[in-house]
């Protein structure tokens, strides 16, 4: 486990690494680029493969790490309790990951109620098919980057699939590579919006009006929104959404960094740790 630069969470935990491209947003997958680059180093661990994340290479590039399952139980949490992004370098619900391994990951989350565990998959159909007893300190999300009628395949069907998961739910509209149109956000607890991070000649630029359209729908549904970034060379570039005041026509930049309420079980666990002076943290 480690502290992460991803602004909407605090730590990342990767009991699974590697994946297979499965949608239009995967074209410039940051995790694939990073892992393939790292694999070239002389001291690269054996599980890192330099091969492309294609179906034919899946057995080589997808690795489950049983030795990492207990990391959240043992970690020092140098920034105090927080949000843990589960599998930022792959997809927990990839078909190369067994049901029992997925269950073990969820079990670890349950054993750490002082932390919030943020799951994200582009395979919500599998997550919905599995009978998982999700703990309330977990929130499960899917990515939606394109809508109907665009040049890329529509990914909005993942929202309906996600609704089959019996947990708190969120949608990552990142990278938003096309307008997604009107989406059904019923049952969704959190929305994140952001552009693609990739070199200029490869990235697909997000227009702010597309992001604003998602923002407006989330606002209308009273769902907390986190605007992460514009399209840019690196993650986190310009974390402001540009909107135009409909009455004055004046443009302004909004910093929107909302999160869903911290679950009660997590609040209680943090309070208990606080009472016994157990919190680490760089204070
Ligand atoms: S699903 Fe995620 S991790 Fe897997 S290839 Fe696509 S972007 Fe990369």
Boltz pocket constraint, residues with backbone or C-beta under 6 A from the ligand:
constraints:
  - pocket:
      binder: B
      contacts: [[A, 18], [A, 19], [A, 20], [A, 21], [A, 22], [A, 23], [A, 25], [A, 26], [A, 29], [A, 30], [A, 31], [A, 32], [A, 53], [A, 88], [A, 89], [A, 90], [A, 91], [A, 122]]
      max_distance: 6.0
